[in-house]
Amino acid sequence: MKVRDSGMPDEKMWAGFFDARRILAQLDFGDPKADVADFGCGYGTFTIAAARLTRGIVQALDIEAEMLRATAAKAESLSLTNVRTVQRDFVGDGTGLPDGSVGYAMLFNILHGEDPVGLLREAHRVLRPGGKVGVIHWVYDAATPRGPDLSIRPRPEQCQAWVQKAGFELVISFVALPSYHYGLVGRKAH
């Protein structure tokens, strides 16, 4: 099941929104050995940045084969051998990853779906104790050039509440990611 209202802009426009390495640093991605799950990898923007920062395996999950091909091609062109692309309906069927198997989960621009807490609970399940979930979403502003409709676009306080409801301790409650995004980080208890 594809997340509602999730049309991707063209890759050049998308890449222009993010300095992925800087954003990962701001979202406390710092374990050089962590395995990672990227929920909805898209063009691989954050998958590739994460793969450059860890020796662990980065599981790039997406429902669209085209997105996975783009991500795999980037990883190959950069000789990154720690990226695994997985075509999966993780919204409907879960990630398929074992319990406690990753150190960092990325849920970026995806919590506007019908069950954001369910996605966060799946991230909680696959994270090891002490593992972190990074969340990014579009600011709540009609002037953004893309993003889900404002009627389903979550505000920061909603994402914070969902992260906590899914069982995480909120360790970074808000970080501005100019020009169009914000982020936060939760941690699974030890």
C-alpha positions as CSV (number, residue, x, y, z in Angstrom):
1,M,0.0,0.0,0.0
2,K,1.5,3.3,-1.0
3,V,1.3,6.1,1.5
4,R,-1.4,8.6,0.6
5,D,-0.6,11.7,-1.3
6,S,3.1,10.6,-1.8
7,G,4.0,11.7,-5.3
8,M,7.7,12.2,-5.6
9,P,8.9,15.3,-7.4
10,D,11.7,14.8,-10.0
11,E,15.0,13.8,-8.5
12,K,16.8,17.1,-9.1
13,M,14.1,19.1,-7.3
14,W,14.0,16.5,-4.5
15,A,17.8,16.5,-4.0
16,G,17.7,20.3,-3.8
17,F,15.7,20.2,-0.6
18,F,18.3,18.4,1.4
19,D,21.9,18.3,2.6
20,A,21.5,14.7,3.6
21,R,24.8,14.3,5.5
22,R,24.2,17.5,7.5
23,I,20.6,16.5,8.3
24,L,21.7,13.0,9.5
25,A,24.2,14.7,11.8
26,Q,21.5,17.0,13.1
27,L,19.3,13.9,13.7
28,D,21.9,12.2,15.9
29,F,23.0,9.6,13.3
30,G,26.4,8.8,14.7
31,D,27.0,5.1,15.2
32,P,29.6,4.1,12.6
33,K,28.6,0.4,12.9
34,A,24.8,0.8,12.9
35,D,22.6,-1.2,10.6
36,V,19.9,1.1,9.3
37,A,16.3,0.8,7.9
38,D,15.2,3.5,5.5
39,F,11.4,3.4,5.4
40,G,10.5,4.6,1.9
41,C,13.9,5.2,0.4
42,G,12.7,7.1,-2.7
43,Y,15.7,8.1,-4.8
44,G,18.1,7.0,-2.1
45,T,19.0,10.5,-0.9
46,F,19.3,9.5,2.7
47,T,20.1,5.8,2.1
48,I,23.3,6.8,0.3
49,A,24.3,9.4,2.9
50,A,23.7,6.8,5.7
51,A,25.7,4.2,3.8
52,R,28.7,6.6,3.7
53,L,28.5,7.2,7.4
54,T,28.2,3.6,8.6
55,R,29.9,0.2,8.0
56,G,26.6,-1.4,8.9
57,I,24.0,-2.6,6.3
58,V,21.5,0.0,5.1
59,Q,18.2,-1.6,4.3
60,A,16.5,0.6,1.7
61,L,12.8,-0.3,1.7
62,D,10.3,1.0,-0.9
63,I,7.2,-0.3,-2.7
64,E,8.3,1.2,-6.0
65,A,10.8,-0.8,-8.1
66,E,11.8,2.4,-9.9
67,M,12.9,4.0,-6.7
68,L,14.9,0.9,-5.7
69,R,16.6,0.8,-9.1
70,A,17.7,4.4,-8.7
71,T,19.0,3.8,-5.2
72,A,20.9,0.6,-6.2
73,A,22.4,2.4,-9.2
74,K,23.7,5.2,-7.0
75,A,25.2,2.8,-4.5
76,E,26.9,0.8,-7.2
77,S,28.3,4.0,-8.9
78,L,29.8,5.0,-5.5
79,S,31.1,1.4,-4.8
80,L,28.9,1.3,-1.7
81,T,28.6,-2.4,-0.8
82,N,26.5,-1.9,2.3
83,V,23.2,-1.0,0.7
84,R,20.4,-3.6,0.3
85,T,17.3,-2.6,-1.6
86,V,14.1,-4.4,-0.7
87,Q,10.9,-4.0,-2.6
88,R,8.2,-4.3,0.1
89,D,4.8,-3.0,1.2
90,F,6.1,-2.2,4.7
91,V,2.9,-0.1,5.3
92,G,0.7,-3.1,4.9
93,D,3.1,-6.0,5.7
94,G,5.8,-4.6,7.9
95,T,9.5,-4.4,7.0
96,G,10.2,-8.1,7.3
97,L,13.3,-7.3,9.3
98,P,14.0,-9.2,12.5
99,D,13.2,-7.8,15.9
100,G,16.0,-5.6,17.3
101,S,18.1,-5.8,14.2
102,V,18.9,-2.2,13.4
103,G,20.5,0.8,15.2
104,Y,18.8,3.6,13.4
105,A,15.5,3.9,11.5
106,M,14.7,6.7,9.1
107,L,11.0,7.7,8.6
108,F,11.4,10.7,6.4
109,N,8.4,12.5,4.8
110,I,6.2,9.5,5.4
111,L,4.1,10.0,8.6
112,H,1.2,11.6,6.6
113,G,0.0,8.1,5.9
114,E,-3.2,6.7,7.5
115,D,-1.3,5.0,10.4
116,P,1.7,6.9,11.5
117,V,1.8,5.3,14.9
118,G,1.8,1.9,13.2
119,L,4.9,2.8,11.1
120,L,6.6,4.1,14.2
121,R,5.7,0.9,16.1
122,E,7.3,-1.1,13.3
123,A,10.4,1.0,13.6
124,H,10.4,0.4,17.4
125,R,10.1,-3.4,16.8
126,V,13.1,-3.5,14.5
127,L,15.3,-1.2,16.5
128,R,17.7,-2.7,19.1
129,P,17.5,-1.3,22.6
130,G,19.0,2.2,22.6
131,G,18.4,2.5,18.8
132,K,17.0,5.7,17.4
133,V,14.3,6.7,15.0
134,G,14.8,9.9,13.0
135,V,11.7,11.6,11.7
136,I,11.5,14.3,9.0
137,H,8.5,16.0,7.7
138,W,7.4,19.0,5.7
139,V,6.7,22.2,7.6
140,Y,3.0,23.1,8.0
141,D,2.9,25.9,5.4
142,A,1.0,26.1,2.2
143,A,3.9,28.0,0.6
144,T,6.1,24.8,0.4
145,P,6.8,23.8,-3.2
146,R,5.8,20.2,-2.6
147,G,4.6,17.9,0.2
148,P,1.3,16.4,1.2
149,D,-1.9,18.4,1.4
150,L,-2.1,20.5,4.6
151,S,-5.2,18.5,5.6
152,I,-3.0,15.5,6.3
153,R,0.4,17.1,6.8
154,P,1.5,16.6,10.4
155,R,2.6,19.4,12.7
156,P,5.7,18.8,14.8
157,E,3.6,18.4,18.0
158,Q,1.7,15.6,16.3
159,C,4.9,13.8,15.3
160,Q,6.3,14.2,18.8
161,A,3.1,12.6,20.3
162,W,3.1,9.8,17.8
163,V,6.8,9.0,18.5
164,Q,6.0,8.8,22.2
165,K,2.9,6.8,21.7
166,A,4.9,4.2,19.7
167,G,7.1,3.7,22.8
168,F,10.0,6.0,22.2
169,E,11.7,8.5,24.5
170,L,11.8,11.9,22.6
171,V,15.5,12.9,22.7
172,I,15.4,15.6,20.1
173,S,12.0,17.2,20.1
174,F,12.5,19.6,17.2
175,V,15.1,20.7,14.8
176,A,14.5,23.1,11.9
177,L,15.7,21.8,8.6
178,P,15.4,24.8,6.3
179,S,13.8,25.6,4.1
180,Y,10.8,23.3,4.1
181,H,11.3,20.6,6.7
182,Y,11.7,19.8,10.4
183,G,13.0,16.8,12.3
184,L,13.0,15.0,15.6
185,V,14.5,11.9,17.1
186,G,13.2,9.2,19.4
187,R,15.2,6.5,21.3
188,K,14.1,3.0,22.2
189,A,14.6,2.2,25.9
190,H,17.6,0.0,26.8
